[in-house]
Amino acid sequence: MAQQEQQEQRTESLIQIREVTQIQASWTERERGDDGAFTLQLILDNGADEYILAPSNDDLDVLLQLFQRSDHAMFDLGRKVLMFSNLNVD
């Protein structure tokens, strides 16, 4: 591997805060008639990285509202923190 490629990979691995550029929601049935499980796949920096959240049903409702109200979301990979900016509070 070329030295420049190695440097780029090291730099890429040091990036801890990434922009959420897409989300994909999924629901999985556990047992027939029981509550299912939701997951949110966060696509970060247009596919440079990704992270999967497994929120409770109540947390999912709040997260989806925050995504709708915000025009920008960031995810801190090191601390596992999802941050929303420019929230519309109307």
C-alpha positions in Angstrom: 0.0 0.0 0.0 1.3 3.4 -0.9 2.4 5.8 1.9 -0.2 8.4 0.8 -3.0 5.8 1.0 -1.8 4.8 4.5 -1.8 8.4 5.6 -5.3 8.9 4.2 -6.6 5.8 6.0 -5.1 7.0 9.3 -6.6 10.4 8.9 -10.0 8.9 8.1 -9.8 6.7 11.2 -9.1 9.8 13.4 -12.4 11.5 12.3 -14.8 11.0 15.2 -17.6 13.4 14.4 -19.4 12.8 11.1 -22.5 14.3 9.4 -25.6 12.1 9.1 -26.4 12.3 5.4 -29.1 9.6 5.3 -31.0 7.4 7.7 -32.6 4.0 7.0 -35.3 2.8 9.3 -36.0 -0.9 9.7 -38.5 -3.0 11.8 -38.0 -6.6 12.7 -40.7 -9.0 14.0 -39.5 -10.8 17.1 -42.4 -13.1 18.1 -45.8 -13.3 16.4 -48.0 -10.8 18.3 -45.2 -9.3 20.4 -43.6 -5.9 19.9 -41.0 -5.7 17.2 -37.6 -4.1 17.2 -36.7 -0.9 15.3 -33.2 0.0 14.1 -32.0 3.2 12.5 -29.0 2.9 10.2 -27.1 6.2 10.2 -25.3 6.8 6.9 -22.4 9.1 7.8 -20.6 11.5 5.4 -22.3 10.0 2.3 -21.2 6.4 3.1 -17.7 7.0 4.6 -19.0 5.3 7.7 -22.2 4.1 9.3 -23.7 3.3 12.7 -26.8 1.4 13.7 -29.0 2.6 16.6 -31.5 0.3 18.3 -33.9 2.8 19.9 -37.0 1.9 22.0 -40.3 2.6 20.4 -40.7 5.8 22.4 -37.1 7.0 21.6 -37.7 6.3 17.9 -40.7 8.7 17.9 -38.5 11.4 19.4 -35.6 10.8 17.1 -37.7 10.9 14.0 -39.2 14.2 15.2 -35.7 15.6 15.8 -34.6 14.6 12.4 -37.7 16.3 10.9 -37.2 19.5 12.9 -33.4 19.8 12.3 -31.7 20.7 9.1 -28.5 19.1 10.1 -27.4 16.1 12.3 -24.0 15.0 13.4 -22.9 11.7 15.1 -19.9 11.4 17.4 -18.6 7.9 16.9 -16.3 8.0 20.0 -19.0 9.1 22.5 -22.0 7.6 20.6 -23.8 11.0 20.7 -26.3 12.1 18.1 -26.5 15.9 17.8 -29.1 18.0 16.0 -28.6 21.6 15.0 -30.8 24.5 13.8 -33.9 23.0 15.4 -37.1 24.6 14.5 -38.9 25.2 17.8 -42.2 26.5 16.3 
